[in-house]
């Protein structure tokens, strides 16, 4: 992917991160918008979305934290942060620990 395309993706994601929750929720109700946002995500974030797409229950942080190898921890943290900042994944505190949904 060319440098200009990466800049466009980053600009889009930065813009989306600044939108109010209600606007993001409305966008996520539109299949075409979801596909466009998904395509703009970093590679590892896309992998994580696909990994959790059909989960029928919340996934504990301990499970998600076990996914990366030690040398991939910073990439993992960036991918999770991107998904959370776009409200694709939400953290909820429940009895017994945090849950990513």
Beta strands, then each sheet from edge to edge (+ up, - down):
strand 1: 59-60
strand 2: 91-94
strand 3: 97-100
sheet 1: 1+ 3- 2+
end
